[in-house]
Amino acid sequence: MSIIRVTKEFRFEMAHTLTNYDGKCKYIHGHSYVLKITVSGQPNSDENNPKLGMVIDFCDLKKIVDNNIIERFDHALVMSQKAKLAADLKHEYEKVEIVDYQPTCENLIIHFVKILTQILPESVSLHHLQLSETATTCAEWFATDN
């Protein structure tokens, strides 16, 4: 049986600030993120299964990612717990995510990997994630590197 990779793309808007950074990103600002998730596995070969021929139903992957990443981070302000006003903003506004890391593109992708590895079906493996912060910048994670 062949191992196949399938990829689904997600888009969301998110603001962040980088605490103690020495450039413009120390200010609160936003990005239009593009998250590409690639999983791998064997296509279902059960003739009686409605998912016959699929590694994972794209609709199922969409639900998993929407429920655990997109709903939480879309239109949110993400800040390190070390940011001076983080607790006050979290108390005042609904869509403020306080994280225990600097919310760079690199650290966000690591966080997303941790979330996904806990909830993806056992029949699929996380292969690759790509998170684009702008049209010309992205971070990538590969299972083979980790």
Summary of the structure (lengths in Angstrom):
residues: 146
radius of gyration: 17.2
end to end distance: 25.2
largest distance: 58.3
contacts: 401
relative contact order: 0.21
helix: 30%
strand: 35%
